[in-house]
Structure formats: C-alpha cells, structure tokens
Amino acid sequence: MKDAPADALTVEPSESAKAQSYHYHVMRRALDKIDAAGERIPLESLATELNMSPAHFQRLFSAWVGVSPKRYQQYLTLEHAKALLAERHTVLETAVAAGLSGTGRLHDLFLRWDAMSPGEYARRGKGLTIRHGWFASPFGEVLAMGTDKGLCGLAFAEECGRVAAWQDMAGRWPAARFEHDPDSIAPWVEAAFEGRGEAALHMIGAPFQIKVWEALLRVPSGHVTTYSDIAHAIGSPRAVRAVGTAVGRNPVSFLIPCHRAMRKSGGLGGYHWGLPVKRAMLAWESARAEA
C-alpha cells in the first residue's frame, strides 16, 4: 500500500463538509434504528431515538432530499431495494432507446468521460499526476482524485475511515505522482454532487472493467439494474461473477453508479464503501426523483 502524505489525512474538512457529514451520520443512525426495529417507526419515536425534535428531524431530511422523513424512511428499508428492481429495473440494451440515459441521468449534470488505453493502464499510473482532496458529499466525507482529464477516484470514507480510503485509492495507481490540490478538481466534484456544470471522468481500468463501467453509466438515477443484465449488455452473458468483481473495483463511485447494480433476487449485493452508503445513495436518488 502507498503511504499517505501527511496532508492527505490531516486536512480539516470545511464547515460545509462537517454539515454534510452530520447529515449522513443522522441518516446512518436512522437506518440502524429502522433495521433494529424491523418495522416502520413513527416520526416522533424515530426523532426521539435520534435525540431530536420531530420538527427538526423533519426539516433536516426535507431540506436534504426534498421529501418528508416518513417517506424517506420507506426508501431506507431493504424492501425498497426489491421494489426498485420490480418497478424501475432498467434493461441496459433498451435504456438509451427509452430515453432513460443521457443528460438527465444525474439531474441536469453533463457527464464527459475519457477511458485510459490498455497500455496506459498497464503502466500502473506511471507518468500520471493525480491531484486529490477531501470534500463534502451527501454521504459524508469523500476523497476525490483527478488527472488533467477528469476525476479518476471518489472514495467514501464514513464507513471505512480516511486511512483506508486513501490506501485503497492510491494503491490502484502505485506509480503515479500524487499532489494535494483540491482546488484544481473542485469544479468536477461540485458538479458531481450538486448536479450543476460538467463532471469530467478519467476512467482508469482494464478493458473488461471499463466495458462494465460504461454499461453502468447507462443506468439512470432512480433506477437499478442487475449484474446479469450488465453481463448481457457487454456481450459476456456468462461472466456475471467477473462483472460483479468489476463493479466492486469501480474507482469513481456514485458517478459511475455501481450502487445501482443489484442481484436478480432483489438483494443489494455488496458495496465497496459499505452497504449503508449504498442504501443511502439509492434512498437519496429515489427521494430526489420523487421530489
């Protein structure tokens, strides 16, 4: 693993980042309470469990996702994942024809991407300068990395911690040169989470991985697909397990929406940055689609 420079781990998040992190932790605690109860919890009871007034809890979530806590709680349940598969299952071969992908995939975000060649990938980042910084997101702190061409990494640290997030990202391109320069990549990060402007991606992976990630880019916000569908879409219908591995190795989480890939059974499957983050992303997108 590549050791992190001191500034990669010790830079204090902004006040905005702290507020976003607070929102995520409230949601995370709510998710744990819902799971423990095994049934829907009344708004007043859930707010009390979280040491908040019902009014504050309602304002917090309504401001964050645009729907009431009662409705948002429905999106946090495991049953919601199965409902998504039944109601918003996107078959990738028809996604474009149906008008489900494109500029509306992530609100009004325009996504531009450039894939690294196999030869460049084989050099393990040699000759690349990768700039990085910590940013706010609706899902807690995120470590963002980018080259001159676009974002090449988004790592969500709330479940795994800063050290693990850094080691995971930096270890993918061990020959690269890393610079702490959040200002240079900030516009792309802001576009990614605020849905305004252009988010450029630099997809660094093996050819099979990039085919899988390209397929994921065709899954619109608020919809889901299956690992099996992805395998069919890339012309490798028997490679479901390999597809799952490639989905898990996606370095630009959320923008390349690996959280929208599920098992045929309706199970969530895995998620590299923790299942609570995956559930939060699916709930957040469903709520915003409704709002």
Helices and strands as residue ranges (DSSP letters): H 6-10, H 15-37, H 43-49, H 54-65, H 69-76, H 78-87, H 92-95, E 110-115, H 118-122, E 129-135, E 142-146, E 151-156, H 162-170, E 177-180, H 182-194, E 198-203, H 207-216, E 225-226, H 227-233, H 240-248, G 258-260, E 261-262, H 275-290
